[in-house]
Amino acid sequence: MNYLKSPELIDQIAAAYVLGTLKTLTRKRFERLMVQSQSVREAVWYWESQLHTLDAFTEEEKPPEKIWAAILKQIKPVIQRQKSSFSFWENFTFLRGWGVFTTACSFIFAFLFFSTQFSVQPIQLRLNQIAVIQSAQHKPLWVASVDLQQGLIVVKAMNETAEQLEKSFELWVLPKGGLPPQSLGLLPFGGQRFERALSVNVLKKLEGAETLAVSIEPKGGSSTGLPTGPIAYTAPVVEL
Amino acid sequence: MSQAEILLSLLRASASGSVEAFSRLYQITAPKLFATCRKILKRHDWAEDVLQESFIKIWHNASEYHSDRGSVMGWMTAITRYRAIDFLRAHKYHHKLDPLDSIDESFYGNSLENPLQQALSGDASNVLMGCINTLAQDQKQVLFMAYFQGLTYDVLMKKFNVHLGTVKSWVRRGIESLKKCVTKNFDCEEKTSMP
């Protein structure tokens, strides 16, 4: 039977799927149908949005601390791999091609020495503020995270295409009380991120700020200390 | 800023690789999702496993979320519930447990203290709750048992000691009535809110 020809039937099965009454094999078959058909997915989303409001009546229960630790353990290796995409081992492979074992050893010792002496630890942010700068189509372009205690801002670029522009995007905080915008620096592109220490003066302007803005500036950024080009994006600051 | 907007910002930041944002997202949402797991799975250790697996899936799929999926909390609830239901089915089969043993009768009794009654007597402005109140008692019970305990048609059939067709019919009629009622109420709200 072609379920896709019967919207009513799809609706019924979607509701039963969200409710949880379908047997395992039927669930799996329906999930395959969801992958194929947008209308099936939409029927499921409709019933999820309706029925999941029932969970509002479930009393919260704090999970044990060990669960977060276990989650962190499983997602951290992924992050570490992403951070070390500059691969020492690619260079090492090159050295192996030379067949000079002792040279390789000396590199390894040097690497170990320097990595223990001068290793750069990833900054652990205590997140106080976060802002997601989005395109008009609600696609995230940059995510800015601020740690007010450590005086740090971390901005991660989510966009891949803006790199081609001959302009710079500059990030500004609009302080409360109508004070003039304060630059937070030029924005990175293509999945890159920057971490920057903020002065006490800038931190004061960030405290209580409700909006970040992005202006389009000549390459290298505004030379006046204030936005000179048009404001391309704004984003609300979420206090955490 | 609303809670929904905060969750959206945190999820987007998590999609960009921010563990700090994901940690905050976990702090805010885990208690509710853990309660959902506990309600469906009953066993504490199973609920812990499913919560952990669900958040790992949320981390990896954070960039796939879009507003068509409903709220962030709804999306996270869906991931967690489906994982809990799959886990329950797999483990009950594996351990040859009698699904009827897991039914929490206290949830569906007529006492005013039980969660079903509390839910139904709660926020009258909630459209869904208002609509559930209009359903026949059988339909109401079947829908709640299925939703909160992940029971299949087969188990519901045994529980109510009726034919499979009867249970399916209760669910189908319940769902049809709900949809009609919710759509009608939604249309009314839209009309009254228009200038």
Interface residues (C-beta under 8 A of the other chain):
Chain A: D11 Q12 A15 A16 V18 L19 G20 T21 L22 K23 T24 R27 E42 W45 E48 S49 Q50 L51 H52 T53 L54 D55 A56 F57 T58 E59 E60 E61 K62 P63 P64 K66 I67 W68 A70 I71 L72 Q74 I75 K76 I79 Q82 Q124 L125 R126 L127 I130 A131 V132 Q134 H138 P140 V143 S145 V154 K156 M158 P236 V238 E239 L240
Chain B: M1 E5 I6 L8 S9 L10 R12 A13 A15 S16 G17 S18 V19 E20 A21 F22 S23 R24 Y26 A30 P31 K32 F34 A35 T36 R38 K39 I40 A47 E48 L51 Q52 F55 I56 W59 S67 D68 R69 G70 S71 M73 G74 W75 T77 A78 R81 I85 D86 R89 A90 Y93 P115 Q118 A119 G122 N126 L128 M129 L143 F144 A146 Y147 F148 G150 L151 T152 Y153 D154 L156 V171 R172 I175 E176 L178 K179 V182
